[in-house]
């Protein structure tokens, strides 16, 4: 048998499990379930299999109340049985399996004696998890975040619950992500890079690499990517703001507190144009290709075009709560916080498209300093200079 950390012996030889009671998740053949061990042979066993540990043939996990168990049977089949010995799930690897391993990459795998995998949970993107035999008879792989990644009652992988917020004191491990309803994701990748993705591809990345990297939203308000050895690889440099949290919005990852945005991934990306459903948040900007002009969403709520000689055009809006400049799929341009502060509609050409709308629209800060909106046919439909 494989030796496990001291104090946690999982070696419990079994004669078998009884094939009695109704079956769950489909029928298990009688030959797949061994007979129940006598009371004299049953001893206390661990309920958890942690990363890097395994069960050899004849070993098992037992739920804390002793009523349910996972057995790596001597015939090579891994079988879950509920109270009373009723089998509820099996790997179907009889005649092939030799050991059941909880791998460090999060995958639960049955291996043959020659080292070939013959069954797997498919949770390879959830590293550092652990396998638990629960009192309710369910065998569950839990992520380090605490969410379930796989369960015998489901018979497959369970997606991580979607959230767009990483609160202080929380950590994203490799494979973990933030996600919005609109499709923007922020992923702590297995290669160690922390990347924000939009529908069109990568929008921003921390530029870090290394297996075992994690992203921590610290209590001091700083977001930091740490290596497996604990060395800081990247930081948002927002320390000193203990009330801050990380929030993912469409196309933008932000660190913000009650007073506004402290850091934004969009602010670090040089761009001269805005696509449909695009947004310029407080403290970020568009920059002309020449680099001489910028259209900035100021923290005071005013959206201003600046050039070599200063301000050239502005929406003349103000907001105490941090307004955004945005363009929707119909080409409407808006400065808004909880209410619309400024709104412009594109010029329409009726007879072409639905109600004169010709998508997709695009807003460009040109090298001459003019902020111009173009429709899907390339026609100018609005401009800051009229």
SULQUIDA-V822005 format. One record per residue. N is the residue number from 1. BURIAL is + if it has 24 or more other C-alpha atoms within 12 Angstrom, else -. Layout:
n | burial
N | BURIAL
N | BURIAL
This chain:
n | burial
1 | -
2 | -
3 | -
4 | -
5 | -
6 | -
7 | -
8 | -
9 | +
10 | +
11 | +
12 | +
13 | +
14 | +
15 | +
16 | +
17 | +
18 | +
19 | +
20 | -
21 | -
22 | -
23 | +
24 | -
25 | -
26 | -
27 | -
28 | +
29 | -
30 | -
31 | +
32 | +
33 | +
34 | +
35 | +
36 | +
37 | -
38 | -
39 | -
40 | -
41 | -
42 | +
43 | -
44 | +
45 | +
46 | +
47 | +
48 | +
49 | +
50 | +
51 | +
52 | +
53 | +
54 | +
55 | +
56 | +
57 | +
58 | +
59 | +
60 | +
61 | +
62 | +
63 | +
64 | -
65 | -
66 | +
67 | +
68 | +
69 | +
70 | +
71 | +
72 | +
73 | +
74 | +
75 | +
76 | +
77 | +
78 | +
79 | +
80 | +
81 | +
82 | +
83 | +
84 | -
85 | +
86 | +
87 | +
88 | +
89 | +
90 | +
91 | +
92 | +
93 | +
94 | +
95 | -
96 | +
97 | +
98 | +
99 | +
100 | +
101 | +
102 | +
103 | +
104 | +
105 | +
106 | +
107 | +
108 | +
109 | +
110 | +
111 | +
112 | +
113 | -
114 | -
115 | -
116 | -
117 | +
118 | +
119 | +
120 | +
121 | +
122 | +
123 | +
124 | +
125 | +
126 | +
127 | +
128 | +
129 | +
130 | +
131 | +
132 | +
133 | +
134 | +
135 | +
136 | +
137 | +
138 | +
139 | +
140 | +
141 | +
142 | +
143 | +
144 | +
145 | +
146 | -
147 | -
148 | +
149 | +
150 | +
151 | +
152 | +
153 | +
154 | -
155 | +
156 | +
157 | +
158 | +
159 | -
160 | +
161 | -
162 | -
163 | +
164 | +
165 | +
166 | +
167 | +
168 | +
169 | -
170 | +
171 | +
172 | +
173 | +
174 | +
175 | +
176 | +
177 | +
178 | +
179 | +
180 | +
181 | -
182 | -
183 | -
184 | +
185 | +
186 | +
187 | +
188 | +
189 | +
190 | +
191 | -
192 | +
193 | +
194 | +
195 | +
196 | +
197 | +
198 | +
199 | -
200 | -
201 | -
202 | -
203 | +
204 | +
205 | +
206 | +
207 | -
208 | +
209 | +
210 | +
211 | +
212 | +
213 | +
214 | +
215 | +
216 | +
217 | +
218 | +
219 | -
220 | +
221 | +
222 | +
223 | +
224 | +
225 | +
226 | +
227 | +
228 | -
229 | -
230 | -
231 | -
232 | -
233 | +
234 | +
235 | +
236 | +
237 | -
238 | +
239 | +
240 | -
241 | +
242 | -
243 | +
244 | +
245 | +
246 | +
247 | +
248 | +
249 | +
250 | +
251 | +
252 | +
253 | +
254 | +
255 | +
256 | +
257 | +
258 | -
259 | -
260 | +
261 | +
262 | +
263 | +
264 | +
265 | +
266 | +
267 | +
268 | -
269 | -
270 | +
271 | +
272 | +
273 | +
274 | +
275 | +
276 | +
277 | +
278 | +
279 | +
280 | +
281 | +
282 | +
283 | +
284 | +
285 | +
286 | +
287 | +
288 | +
289 | -
290 | -
291 | -
292 | -
293 | +
294 | +
295 | +
296 | +
297 | +
298 | +
299 | +
300 | +
301 | +
302 | +
303 | +
304 | +
305 | +
306 | +
307 | +
308 | -
309 | -
310 | -
311 | -
312 | -
313 | +
314 | +
315 | +
316 | -
317 | +
318 | +
319 | +
320 | -
321 | -
322 | +
323 | +
324 | +
325 | +
326 | +
327 | +
328 | +
329 | +
330 | +
331 | +
332 | +
333 | +
334 | +
335 | +
336 | +
337 | +
338 | -
339 | -
340 | -
341 | +
342 | +
343 | -
344 | +
345 | -
346 | +
347 | +
348 | +
349 | -
350 | -
351 | -
352 | -
353 | -
354 | -
355 | -
356 | -
357 | +
358 | +
359 | +
360 | +
361 | +
362 | +
363 | +
364 | +
365 | +
366 | +
367 | +
368 | +
369 | +
370 | +
371 | +
372 | +
373 | +
374 | +
375 | +
376 | +
377 | -
378 | -
379 | -
380 | +
381 | +
382 | +
383 | +
384 | +
385 | -
386 | -
